[in-house]
Amino acid sequence: MSFVTTVLAEAGHVELPMPTWAYGLIALVIFIALGAVLWTYRDVANRHQAKADAYAAAHGGTHGHGGH
């Protein structure tokens, strides 16, 4: 190898602060946590149908969201 290739190869090497599998584990934990947050919002509109109906009746609106 030439001198330039050797210098570039050594300059580009960076030691990671933790093992490579740990990055995947961290990403997996984050995705699971975000999935749990998303799961808590499932079917929210149907949980509060009585409130939505009462609001629509009080304000002269139609049943549902925006009357579409």
C-alpha positions in Angstrom: 0.0 0.0 0.0 1.0 3.5 -0.6 1.6 6.0 2.2 -1.6 7.9 1.4 -3.7 4.8 1.5 -2.2 3.8 4.8 -2.8 7.2 6.4 -6.4 7.3 5.1 -7.1 3.8 6.3 -5.8 4.6 9.8 -7.5 8.0 10.0 -10.9 6.5 9.1 -10.8 3.8 11.8 -12.9 4.9 14.8 -13.5 2.6 17.8 -17.2 2.4 18.7 -18.1 3.1 22.3 -20.1 -0.2 22.6 -20.5 -3.5 20.7 -22.3 -3.3 17.4 -25.2 -5.6 18.6 -26.0 -3.1 21.4 -27.0 -0.5 18.7 -29.5 -2.9 17.3 -30.8 -3.7 20.8 -31.2 0.0 21.6 -33.1 0.5 18.3 -35.4 -2.5 19.1 -36.2 -1.1 22.6 -37.0 2.3 21.1 -39.3 0.8 18.4 -41.1 -1.3 21.1 -41.6 1.7 23.3 -43.0 3.8 20.4 -45.2 0.9 19.4 -46.6 0.8 23.0 -47.3 4.5 22.8 -49.1 4.0 19.5 -51.0 1.1 20.9 -52.4 3.2 23.7 -54.2 5.5 21.2 -56.0 2.6 19.5 -59.8 3.1 19.1 -59.8 6.4 21.0 -62.6 7.9 19.0 -65.0 5.0 19.9 -64.2 5.3 23.6 -65.7 8.8 23.7 -68.6 8.4 21.4 -71.1 9.6 24.1 -69.2 12.8 24.6 -69.0 13.3 20.8 -72.7 12.8 20.4 -73.5 15.2 23.3 -71.2 17.9 21.8 -72.7 17.5 18.4 -76.2 17.8 19.8 -75.3 20.9 21.9 -73.7 22.7 19.0 -76.0 21.7 16.2 -73.4 19.5 14.5 -73.8 16.2 12.8 -72.9 12.8 14.2 -69.2 11.9 13.8 -66.2 13.9 12.8 -67.0 16.8 10.6 -70.1 15.3 9.1 -68.2 13.6 6.2 
